[in-house]
Amino acid sequence: MTRDTFMKCCERMKIAPNNIDAAYKLNIDLHEFMDDERWAVQHLWSVILTPEGYDWFSWFMYEKAYLYELRKDMKAHDNGKEICQTLPDLYEYLVANNHFYTPTK
């Protein structure tokens, strides 16, 4: 997966939770309605990335909370150096560690 495609996919993933939350504030609950879409997206990522790469991706999206409000306090380190601080950093880490099953060029 090219860097541009990765960035666009992740940025689009970030829009959905915001839209769902906005609808919820209007008393429209889309959470259960969107479960199948979320499952499909996560399944596709698990096919694109190695298991370890998928773990890093999920950590960044949900625990570091890229999809919501990025948590600055959630940090990962490799040999004493902080890694995956930003979305481009995550992509570079995944490429450098061969965590994509798909071509990255």
Secondary structure, DSSP 8 states (H G I E B T S, - for coil): --HHHHHHHHHHHHHHHHHHHHHHHTT---TTTTHHHHHHHHHHHHHHB-HHHHHHHHIIIIIS-TTSS--TT--EEETTEEE--SHHHHHHHHHHTT-BSS---
